[in-house]
């Protein structure tokens, strides 16, 4: 058999449709020049450019991987296949890795299969081949390995042939990695607060319906989202007239602005776990507004807003576990901002068109929020003659590291890295739903591709639909509240037992690692201790509550994966000890806040 036939045979073992969907549908391009080298390994030239060394391409690839990645594990995303030298070297040099090879040019890939024996590479279950798929398909593969750091290698000689595709893939992965970093930092900062809030919210969770009962309820109606950017000031004077023409959805930070303008929004979204965020709700008395929230929101929110509440599904394992014992279903996009969730909620309701006011994702006229925002009021409260309120705004902008980007009117507006992540999130969601209509009414807001600028005057010409909106709101208010106390409490009792067992296993793990360390330093046999540790690890991995406990360990696990330093026994032991201790701390924290009364009516 030729190299081509052998390589195709190997791929077909793992991908049964490869023969039918690829080999029989495409032909090798004939554009890849395969050339002999003195070292005996073939090199390649494409469009007159060598992809590898003319003398020893394999050795060149080995040095590149050694120099660029230091032998540390990860999820490697390879842009362009070439002759497969670099992914081959990654597999040989780095045992704890996954390799995703992305090659959008199928004829070029088929041509490369003629060049050499690639069976060992293509048969590996650590190799994932992506041919001519969307960037989102690559991202979905990356997400299958959440504990691994993502590392990208670009085969320069092939990038120009598919510049737009690889540029889009770069943006997709960059957005994901920045969001993951934000998530890790947020988890370190708020992880325990989320757990504490969630346990305090159990009574509210038990008696509240899920947003799934609202799905599609506003089909055909336009929605106006009120975010809290500076441009909201332009919309507020028109808000009473707009209320007759749009379903009004506010975020917590814009709620009081809406009320000051004489409009009680139809829905308000509050999903922040922090106490200080609840201050945006101070002094509000809502009679017709429905609260949309999440189980880890600060419990003070539900003491202030006493009307109808609907919950969206939690993104946290503990919330997910408890919600399995309620009727709470319905997911909202978690882009890291309440505005992203509010925008997705408008789509969830079935709104035909979604217009955003105050969604600036930047600092128009170097302002951070609309006039009269609670942050601004707090600055005035704290201000002194030597530290006026303007100082807070100046420091907020300076510390954000602002930079200019294109805005909706063709000019530029300053933004920062955090807000740019939200822009990418919106663009990614819009790309997935290109047939839907999205608009922004902020000329100085940063440009979000797929979200067209509309003038306020145009919105004021929309037809009157308030009577229809009021009817659907009345219907939403009549959706019955459930009584899920007994089910949630039964789940909590079971969880408590599981966490106590997991805590006991972590203590045993700490004890045995300390004993193992003593044996290693004295040179005594360690086999029996390793057997005990293996048994403990199996017990932990089989625990029903391991995912709930591991939630707070994610940053630690990723940190350990990124800083792995070979196979030194004492270093490995230190890592194991650290994981057991962190696991014990997490279990004890959960147990501290789980309250299981004998009579659920006593809550």
N, C-alpha and C positions, 0 to 999 in steps of 0.2 A: 504494500500500500504506500501511497505518497504521503508526505507530511500532511497535506490538506485532508486527505481521507481519514487518516488516523486522528487528527485533531477534531474534525467534525464528528467522528464516532464518539470521542470522549465527551464532547459538549452535549451530544444528543442523549447520553446516559443520564445526565443531570437535568436537561431541559428537553423534554420529549417532543415539543413542538418546534425545536430549532430547525430540523430538516425541512419541515413543511413551510414554516413561516419565514425562514431566513434563507436557507440554502437554495430552495426551489423558487424563491421570489426575487432573489438578487444574484448578481454575478460579480466575481472579483473585479476590482476597478482597473487593474493593469497599470495603475499610476505609481505604485510603490516599487522602486528599483531595489532589488535585493543584490548585495555585493559581497564578495568574499573578503576576508581579512586575514592578515598574517597569523592571528591567534586561532583561527579556525571557526570562530563564531561569526555568522553573517551580520552585516550592518545594513542600513537602509537609507535611501535618499528619496525625498519627496519634494517635488517642485524645485529641484536643484539644491535643496538644503539637506545636509546630513542630519539624521535624527540621533545618531550615536557616533562614537569614535570610529575612525577608519581603520584602526589597528586592533583594538580589543574592546568591543562594546560591552561585553559582560563585566569586565573589570572596571570600566568607567561607571557603569550603573552601580556596582558594589560600593565604590568610593562615594558616589553621590548619596546613596542611602545611609552609609556610615556617617558621613559628615553632616547630613541634614537632619537625621532623626535619632542619632545617639543610641540606637538599639532598644528604644523604649516602645512599649506596646501602644496600640490605639486602633482606631478605625480609619484606615487609609483610603482616601478617595483619589483615584488616579484619573487625571484628565487626559484621555488619549491612550490607545493601546500600543501603537507602534509595533515592535516585535516582542513586547512583553517582558523585556529585561528587568525593568524596575519593579513591577509587582513580583516577579520571580525572586529578586534579591530581598525584597521585604519579607516574603515567606521564609526564606532561608536564614535570614539574620534575626528576625524578630518573632519569637514563638507566640507571644500573647497579642495577636492582632487579627483584624478582619480587613479584607481588601475588597474595595468596590471599584471595579474598572468601568469607566464610562467612555464609550466610543459611539458617537452619533452617526459616524460615516460607516454604514454597514458594508458597502462594497470594498472600502479600504481595509476593514477588519478581515473580510474574507480573503483578501489578497495576502494579508499578513500570515494567515494560517498555512500558506504554502512555504513559508520561509524556513521553519525549523520545527523540531519536536517540542510541542508545548503541552504534552499530556500531563506532566506532573503539576504544572500550573493550573490547567483548566479542570482537573479532576478534584482539586482541593476543595473541601467543604468550607474553607475560610475565604474562598474567592467568590465574588458575586459579580456577574457580568451584566452590564446595562447597555443595551444597544438601542439607539434611536428612541429613547424615552424622554418624557418631560422631566425638567429639574425636580418637580415634586416627587416623581418616582424614585429619584436618587435620594432625596431627603427622607422619604419613608423607609428606605433601607438603612440610612444612617440612624434613624430613630429606633431601630431594632436593637441597637447596642448603646443604650443610654449611659452605661458606666464607663465607656471608652472615650478618651479624648479624640477629637476629630483632627486628622492631619491630611493635608492636601498636597499632592505632587502633580505638577503640570508638565507634560511632555511638550516643550516649546515648539518643536517643529511641526506639530499638527494643529495647534490652536487656531492659527489664522484661517484654516479651511472651514471652521465652524465657530467663528468669532462670536456671533450673536448668541449661539446656544451656550457656549462656555461662559460668556459674560453673564447670561441669565442664571446659570448654575452657580457661578461665583456669588452673585447677589443673594440667591436663595440660601446658600450655605452660610454666608456671612451674616445674614439676618438671623438665621437659626442659632448660630454660635453666640452672637451678641445677646440674643434673647435668653439662651441657656445660661450665659454668664450672669445676666440680670436676675434670672430665676434663682441661681445658686446664691447670689448675694442677698436676694430677698428672703430666701429660705433660711439663711444663716441669721438674718435679722428678725424675721417674723415667724419662723417655724413654730416655736413653742407658743407664741401668742395665738396663732391659728388654732392650735390644739386646745388651748385654754378657752378661747372664745367658743369653739364648737361645742365643748362640753357644757358651757353655760347656756348655750342656745338650744339644748335638747328639748326643753318644754315647748319653745316656739316651733322647732322643727317638727315635733310630733303632731302639732295641730294645724299645720299649714299645707296647702296644696302645692303641687309642682307646676311649673310654667307650661308643661305639656298640655294642660287643659285650656291654655290660651293660644295654642298654635293655630295660625291661620285665621284668627278671629277678626283681623283687620284687613282681610284680603281686599285689594282694590283701592284702599285708602292711602293717601300720601301722609308721610310722617315727617315731623320737624324735630330733629335732635338738638337739644340745647346743651352744648359743652361750655366750658368755663374760660375759654380764651378771651383775649382783649376785644376781639371783634364782636363779641356778644353785645357790647354796648350799642352797636348799630342796629341790632335786631329788636332790642327791648321796647323801643317806642312803638313798634308795629305789632307787638306780640298779641294784643287783644284782637286785632283784626285777623292775624294769622291763626289764632285759635279756632276761628270759625271754619277754617279751610284745611287745617292739618291736625292730625293726632299729635299731641305734644308729649315728648319724652325728654325728661330732664335727668341730668346726673346730680349727685349730691351737692357738688360744688356750685352748681348753677341754680339750685332750687330757690334760694332766697331771692335771687335776682328776678326769677320768674314771678314769685309772689309779690315782690315790690312793684312789678309791672302790672299787677292786677290779674294775673293768670295763674290758676292752680293747675299744674300739669296733669295729664291723664295718668302717666306713669313716672316714677322716679326710681332710679337705680342706685343702690348703696351696697358696695361690696368690699369696703376697706376694713381691715381688722383693727385699725388704730383708734384710740380714744379721741385724739385731736381731730380726726376727720368727722367725728359725730358732731363737732361744734358747728359745722355747716348747717345742721338741722335745728340749732337752738332757736327758740321762739316761733317755730313753724307749727301751725295748726291745720292739718290736712283733713279734709272731709270727703273729697271726691277722688283723691289720688291713690293709686294702688302702688304699693312698695314691691319692687323686685329685688331680691337679695340672694345671698349665698350663706351657707351654714357657718362659715368662719368669720362673718361680719361682726364688728364689735357689738356686744349685747345691748349697749346703751341705745343703739339705733332702734331697737324694738320697744324700748321703754318710751321713746319720744314719738315714734310713728306708730300709733295704736290702731290704725285702720287695717284694711285688708292687705295681707302679705302673701306673695308667691315666691317659692324658692326655685332657683335653677340648680342643676346638679353640681355637686362639688367636684373640684379637680384634685382633692386631697384624699388619700386612701381611707382615713378615718371617716370623713364625710361620706365617701362612697359606700363604705361598709354599713353605716347607719341608714343611709337612704335605701338600701336594699330591703329594709324592713318598714318602709313607708311607701306612699304613692308619689314620691317626688321624682319626677323625670323631666327631661328637657335640658339640653346643653346649650350654653352660650359660648361664643368664642372668647378665649382668654388671651387677649393681646397684651396684658399687663397694665391696662388703663380702664377705668370705669367707662370712658367714652367708647372704647372698642366693644365692650359688652353691651352698651346701650345701642350702638349702631347695629350690632348683630341681633339684638332683641327686636328692633324694628323689622328686620328681615324675617325673624322667627314669627312675628305676628302676621306676616303675609302682606305687609305694606307694599304697594306697587312702586312707589318712588320714595327714596329716603333723602331728605335735605338736611344738611348739617349747618348749624350756626354756632360760632365760637370754636369751631374745630380748626384752630390755627396751627397747632403742632409747631409753634414757633413764638417769636416775640415781636409782633407788629408794633412799630413805634417804640421798641425796646420796653414793652410792657409784658408782664407775666400773666395777669388775669384781668378780667373785666373790672370796671370801677365799682367799688363797694364790696368786693369779695372778702370773705372772712379773713383771709391771709392779710389783706390790706388793713382791715380793722385791727387785727392783732398787732400789726406794725405800729399803728398809731397809739394803741394802748401802751406798748412797750417803749415808745419813743421818749427821748429826753433832749435837752438842748444840745448836748454834745453828741447824741446819737439819734438823729431824726429818722422818721419813718422811711425817707428816701434811701437811707443807708441800707436797709434790708433789701430793697429792690436792686440796688447797685450790686450788693454782694451776691445775691441770687443769680444775677446775670453773669457777673464776672466768674463765679465759681463753676458755672455750667459750661464754660469754654465755648461760647457761641460762635457760629460761623454762618455765612450767608448761603442760602440756596434759593432756587427759583420759586416764586410765589404764583398765585392764581391770576394775577393781573399782568404778568410778564416781567415784573421787577424782581427784587430779592428781599427776603426776610431772614433775619437771624434765627437759627435754631440750635439744638445741641444733639449729642449722640443719643441721649435717651429718647427724645422726641422723634428722631429719625427712625428708630426701631418701630414706633407706632405707624409711621408713614409706610414703611415696608410691609407691616402687617396688613394695613388696609389694602395696599396694592396687590398683595398675594391673595387676599380674599376676593377682591374684585376680579382678578384674573381667573379665579375658579368659577365665577358666576358672571360671565361677560354679558349675558342677556338682560341682567337686571339694571335698573337705573339709579345712579347715585349722583348727588349734587352737593356743592358747597356754596354758601352765600358769603364767604369771607374773601374779598379781593386780595388781602394781604396775607392770608393763610398760605402755608407752603403748599406747593402743587402736589396733589396726590393723583397719580395716573389713573384714569378711569372715573374720576370724580370731577364732573364738569362744573365750572363757575356759573351761578345764576344770580341775577340781581333781585333784590328784595321787592322792587316794584313788580316784577313778573310774578312772584309768589302771591302778591296781593290780588292778582286777577284770577286766582284759582276759584273754582265753584264752592259754594257754601255746603259743608258736609257735617256741621256740628251736630245736627239732630241724629244722624246715623251713628256718629261717634258716641254720643250720649247713650244710645240704646245698647251698643256693644259694651260700654263700661258698666251699665246697669246689669247686663248679663254676666259680666265678669265678677261683679260683687256678689251675685247670687250663687256662685260656685261654692258648694259646701266645704267647710273645713273638716278634715278627717280627725280621728282620734286614734293615734298610733302609739300611745304610751306603752301598752303592754308589750308590743313587738320590739320597740326600741330598748326597753329595759331588759327584756330577755336577751337581746343582742349584746347589751353592755355587760350583763352578768357573764356571758360566754367569753366575751373579749377580756374581761378582767381575769378569768381563769387562765386563758391563753397567755396573757402578758405576764402573769405570775410565774408560769412555767418557763417562759422565755427568759425572764429575769433570773430564775434559778440556773438555767443553762449558761447564761452569761457569767454568773458568779463562778460556776465550775470551770468555765473556760479560762477565767483570770487565774484561778488557783492552779490549774494544770500548766499554764504557760509559765508561771513563776517557778513551778517545780521543774519544768523542762529546761528553763534557763540555768538552774543550778546543776542539773545533770550534764548539760553541754559544757559548762565551764570546768567540770571535774572529769569529763571523759567517760562517764558511766553509761550503761545501756539506756536507750530512750524509747525502744519499740513499744513498750506497754503504755507509755504516756501518749505517744502519737495515736495509738488505738483509741484511747479515751477521748482525745481531741477530735478525732474523726467522728466518733459517736456523737459528741456534743454538736459538731457542725451539722450532722445529718438531722439532729433534733431541731436545730434552729431553722434549717432550710425547709423542714416539713411543717413548721408551725403555721397555723392559720393566720396568726397576727404578724408574721414576719414583714409583710409589705407595709403594714401600718407603722411598725417600728422603724423599718428601713427608710421611710420617707424622710426623716430628719437626718439620716446618715448619708444622703446622696452627695453633698459637697465633700464629705470626708472620703467617700469611696472614690470619687473622681480625682481628688487630690492625691490619694495613694496611687491610683493608676498612672497619673501624670508624673509622679516622682519615683516610680519603681526603679530600684537600683540593683538589678541582678539577683543573685540567689544566695546571698550571705545568710546563713541560718539565724544568726542573732538579729539581723535586720528584719527578716521575715517574722521572727518571734515578736519583735517590738511592734510590728504592724498588727499582728494578730491580737496582741494584748490591748492595743489602742482601740481596735474594733470592738472587742468584748466589753471594754470599759464604757465606750460610747453607747453601745447597745444597752448596757445595764442602766446608764443614765437616762436614756430615752424611755425605756420600759417603766422605770420608777416615776418619771415625769408624767406619763400617761396615767399610771395607777393613782398618782396623787390627785388627779383631776376627774377621775371616773367616779361618779356618785351613783350608787345603785340602791335606792330606797326599797324597802320591802313592799310598800304599797305605792303604786305609781300615782295614785290620786293625791299623794302628799306633796308632789313636786310643786 
